[in-house]
Amino acid sequence: MDFKETDMFAPLKMFFEEQGFVVKAEVKGLDMALEQNGEFWGVEMKKTFNMTLLYQVIQRQKAVSAVLVAIPRAAFVKKRGNILHILEKLSIGLVTVAMDSPTKIVECHLLPNMPSQRNTKQSRAMIAEFNGRNFDENIGGSIQTKLMTAYRERALQIAVMLDVCGTASAPQLVREYACHEKAYSVMKMNSYGWFEKVDKGIFTLSKEGKDALQDPIYSKVVEFYKRRINK
């Protein structure tokens, strides 16, 4: 059965949410970031079990309390004993997805070892990104797509507000429209070309910004912040 790595995301997300986790995709290199009671776990998805996967999950251990690998059930069955032995030695957990079945059942075969929450530069950046998103539309395992990062969400919020008021300063956006406290930095850096400076400290929306608000990929975020204005 042919499938994409991203096809594993939906059943995995449902599985972990049923266990009480908050799930967000593509957070600072993690295919999936999980949070429960202040503890953060990471999940790395792959279609096969190989050295690339092992290297990635070992790197992810620097940012989260626990890491699991998620692979198709068929890939696990072929090397069950070896895979479990290696992962147990590395304190890494394992879940499989029945991609060879229409039910896409997820099973946990090995729980990860759980040290205390990491306090590293990587973990702080990951937690800030996780908490900086109001909602998540990313799909774990995505490649070469516009990921909805906390920074992009802040820029979209500012774009929505400028579309309404025409021009505004950063303090005005923060005070009157509840934009992020770093609104000035976002507009000044202008990473996506969405903003134009019209006067000292005053910005407006560029043509690229207006086009971005019409992009279907951002529709849910745009509607979310439009509803905020109405409230």
Helices and strands as residue ranges (DSSP letters): G 5-8, H 9-18, E 22-27, E 30-36, E 39-45, H 51-60, E 66-72, H 73-78, H 80-89, E 93-97, E 106-110, H 121-131, H 150-165, E 167-169, H 170-177, H 183-189, E 195-199, E 202-205, H 207-213, G 216-218, H 219-230
